[in-house]
Amino acid sequence: MKPEIVVWLVRDTCRLSDNPALGRASTLAKSIGAQLVPLACLEPRRWANQQFGLPRVGEHWARFRAESLQSLRDDLSAQGCGLWISAEEPVRALMRARQACQVCTVFGDAPLGTEERLETERIQAEDFQSEVVYTDELFRFDQLPFDLIDLPATFSKFRKVVEKKPGIFPDPPQSIPELPPSLPQPWPDPSEWIEALRNQTSPETEVQTIGGEASALEHWQAYLDAGALSHYKLTRNSLCGPTRSSHLSAWLAHGCISARQIWSDILDYEHREGANESTYWLRFELLWREFFRWYSRACDWTLFRVSGPNDKDADVDQNRRRFVAWSTGNTGCDIVDAAMRELNQTGWMSNRARQLVASHLIYESNLDWRLGAAYFESRLVDFDVASNWGNWAYIAGVGPDPRGGRIFNLNDQADRYDPDKTYRRRWLQ
Ligand SMILES: Cc1cc2nc3c(=O)[nH]c(=O)nc-3n(C[C@H](O)[C@H](O)[C@H](O)COP(=O)(O)OP(=O)(O)OC[C@H]3O[C@@H](n4cnc5c(N)ncnc54)[C@H](O)[C@@H]3O)c2cc1C
């Protein structure tokens, strides 16, 4: 008789703590006497595919993901549990697993973009009993007082609803569940792939970002210990500086730490050290992330068309020469060039810099905003489909911006945020 397994499909949640999908999978496995199988798939379609001639997966994101998976595997193994890794798409890996085991239920994160939704549908079409869990959101779907179709059209409206209506608050973070043992992987494991990516040298950055739950918690604790949260609102728009903003984005995007954990730690911090506008503001930014997650689901494929979710006509082109100048940091606008070079070398740039380079691509280079979004997808260490495509659509005026798009005066911004040119000198030398 084939052994019975319950699968936790690891998508963008590389952690053990505060992981409702893992919690549900392990509870079910224990209750029916099945074995638990955490399964991570490398999704070759993303690695092989290009959009606008650009790779979908970039070196910085890939290194961070490889580190996160290795760290997850080590953490699972310390709990007596394994991690299966497949070089195939999830549905293929599950069908392969079905040859050796009886797959009872598959638990996975609720799909965020169109591709993830289609992948979930493919799994269901192959008759797998599957459940989606809102693993990486602040709020449960059933807490929200609207259906996706009625999602408030702007961030401000969304924030007012979730902040004002009683009963909407992030659940307290869950601790690591007791994990039942798992089966050995029934196919050769692509560990060499992980090793090769992990062995890439990390870029020189102000904040060392290494994938994995332990390094996420260590980084966040150091940020709190430094007291940086108490002046976050005053410094978050800076272009550089290791504690100016939280630098949590890569760990959040790869699910090494949960937004609920950060939220809860901020409340503890406020209790201990005192609350102010800055301590609130990091929660405010987490609400932006939250808004884009629901927005991406509500808009589905329309988020990726040139006219965006608003279906607004745009007079743009995809001129190669202007795009190469922008992407290589050779536009002649020094603040944009510095930021693009930082992105290319490190995989990261501040929120302010992202807004400025996006404004340049859309309103000065007059290019299709999707070229910028695709380029960010291929370079960012913290790429996440909802935050990236949502922010680009917002600035391009085809998304949820009530003002119909954001045009920045780049000279004024450079004078304001880099008055002594430290940032520009650093990246343009
Ligand atoms: C054009 C553009 C593309 C972007 N693409 C991404 C992306 O692919 N992945 C990504 O994580 N963020 C993206 N952002 C949002 C934001 O720029 C980064 O999250 C932030 O700069 C990361 O630095 P931090 O962690 O120090 O941020 P902090 O200022 O410390 O904020 C804390 C956290 O709040 C969330 N957050 C903050 N601002 C935003 C925002 N505007 N939208 C959504 N979430 C936010 C992030 O998870 C961030 O880590 C994009 C912004 C723009 C303008």
The ligand as an SDF file (V2000), in Angstrom:
LIG
                    3D

 53 58  0  0  0  0  0  0  0  0999 V2000
    8.0940   51.0740   -8.9000 C   0  0  0  0  0  0  0  0  0  0  0  0
    8.1370   50.3350   -7.5760 C   0  0  0  0  0  0  0  0  0  0  0  0
    8.3310   48.9550   -7.5650 C   0  0  0  0  0  0  0  0  0  0  0  0
    8.3740   48.2680   -6.3450 C   0  0  0  0  0  0  0  0  0  0  0  0
    8.5810   46.9040   -6.3510 N   0  0  0  0  0  0  0  0  0  0  0  0
    8.5880   46.2270   -5.1630 C   0  0  0  0  0  0  0  0  0  0  0  0
    8.7790   44.8160   -5.1300 C   0  0  0  0  0  0  0  0  0  0  0  0
    8.8940   44.1330   -6.1520 O   0  0  0  0  0  0  0  0  0  0  0  0
    8.8220   44.2060   -3.9180 N   0  0  0  0  0  0  0  0  0  0  0  0
    8.6720   44.9140   -2.7460 C   0  0  0  0  0  0  0  0  0  0  0  0
    8.7310   44.3120   -1.6780 O   0  0  0  0  0  0  0  0  0  0  0  0
    8.4480   46.2340   -2.7620 N   0  0  0  0  0  0  0  0  0  0  0  0
    8.4080   46.9160   -3.9300 C   0  0  0  0  0  0  0  0  0  0  0  0
    8.1950   48.2790   -3.9160 N   0  0  0  0  0  0  0  0  0  0  0  0
    7.8350   48.9340   -2.6450 C   0  0  0  0  0  0  0  0  0  0  0  0
    8.9780   49.5720   -1.8380 C   0  0  0  0  0  0  0  0  0  0  0  0
    9.7370   50.4040   -2.6650 O   0  0  0  0  0  0  0  0  0  0  0  0
    9.9020   48.5450   -1.1890 C   0  0  0  0  0  0  0  0  0  0  0  0
    9.1280   47.5940   -0.4760 O   0  0  0  0  0  0  0  0  0  0  0  0
   10.8310   49.2260   -0.1810 C   0  0  0  0  0  0  0  0  0  0  0  0
   11.6130   50.1930   -0.8190 O   0  0  0  0  0  0  0  0  0  0  0  0
   11.7300   48.1750    0.4360 C   0  0  0  0  0  0  0  0  0  0  0  0
   12.5900   48.7750    1.3830 O   0  0  0  0  0  0  0  0  0  0  0  0
   12.3360   48.5860    2.9360 P   0  0  0  0  0  0  0  0  0  0  0  0
   12.0870   47.1680    3.2550 O   0  0  0  0  0  0  0  0  0  0  0  0
   13.4760   49.2500    3.6270 O   0  0  0  0  0  0  0  0  0  0  0  0
   11.0000   49.4150    3.1200 O   0  0  0  0  0  0  0  0  0  0  0  0
   10.3350   50.0860    4.4050 P   0  0  0  0  0  0  0  0  0  0  0  0
   10.1380   51.5260    4.1080 O   0  0  0  0  0  0  0  0  0  0  0  0
   11.0960   49.7600    5.6240 O   0  0  0  0  0  0  0  0  0  0  0  0
    8.8870   49.4210    4.4700 O   0  0  0  0  0  0  0  0  0  0  0  0
    8.6290   48.2200    5.2090 C   0  0  0  0  0  0  0  0  0  0  0  0
    7.9270   47.2240    4.3260 C   0  0  0  0  0  0  0  0  0  0  0  0
    6.6570   47.7360    3.9290 O   0  0  0  0  0  0  0  0  0  0  0  0
    6.3670   47.3070    2.5970 C   0  0  0  0  0  0  0  0  0  0  0  0
    6.2640   48.4750    1.7100 N   0  0  0  0  0  0  0  0  0  0  0  0
    6.8170   49.6960    1.8770 C   0  0  0  0  0  0  0  0  0  0  0  0
    6.4510   50.5140    0.8670 N   0  0  0  0  0  0  0  0  0  0  0  0
    5.6720   49.7860    0.0470 C   0  0  0  0  0  0  0  0  0  0  0  0
    4.9890   50.0540   -1.1740 C   0  0  0  0  0  0  0  0  0  0  0  0
    5.0300   51.2570   -1.7690 N   0  0  0  0  0  0  0  0  0  0  0  0
    4.3040   49.0610   -1.7610 N   0  0  0  0  0  0  0  0  0  0  0  0
    4.2230   47.8270   -1.1970 C   0  0  0  0  0  0  0  0  0  0  0  0
    4.8460   47.5140   -0.0440 N   0  0  0  0  0  0  0  0  0  0  0  0
    5.5560   48.4870    0.5710 C   0  0  0  0  0  0  0  0  0  0  0  0
    7.5340   46.4320    2.1450 C   0  0  0  0  0  0  0  0  0  0  0  0
    7.2160   45.0880    2.3980 O   0  0  0  0  0  0  0  0  0  0  0  0
    8.6710   46.9260    3.0360 C   0  0  0  0  0  0  0  0  0  0  0  0
    9.6920   45.9640    3.2430 O   0  0  0  0  0  0  0  0  0  0  0  0
    8.1780   48.9760   -5.1260 C   0  0  0  0  0  0  0  0  0  0  0  0
    7.9900   50.3750   -5.1710 C   0  0  0  0  0  0  0  0  0  0  0  0
    7.9800   51.0440   -6.3740 C   0  0  0  0  0  0  0  0  0  0  0  0
    7.7690   52.5420   -6.3700 C   0  0  0  0  0  0  0  0  0  0  0  0
  1  2  1  0
  2  3  1  0
  2 52  2  0
  3  4  2  0
  4  5  1  0
  4 50  1  0
  5  6  2  0
  6  7  1  0
  6 13  1  0
  7  8  2  0
  7  9  1  0
  9 10  1  0
 10 11  2  0
 10 12  1  0
 12 13  2  0
 13 14  1  0
 14 15  1  0
 14 50  1  0
 15 16  1  0
 16 17  1  0
 16 18  1  0
 18 19  1  0
 18 20  1  0
 20 21  1  0
 20 22  1  0
 22 23  1  0
 23 24  1  0
 24 25  2  0
 24 26  1  0
 24 27  1  0
 27 28  1  0
 28 29  2  0
 28 30  1  0
 28 31  1  0
 31 32  1  0
 32 33  1  0
 33 34  1  0
 33 48  1  0
 34 35  1  0
 35 36  1  0
 35 46  1  0
 36 37  1  0
 36 45  1  0
 37 38  2  0
 38 39  1  0
 39 40  1  0
 39 45  2  0
 40 41  1  0
 40 42  2  0
 42 43  1  0
 43 44  2  0
 44 45  1  0
 46 47  1  0
 46 48  1  0
 48 49  1  0
 50 51  2  0
 51 52  1  0
 52 53  1  0
M  END
$$$$
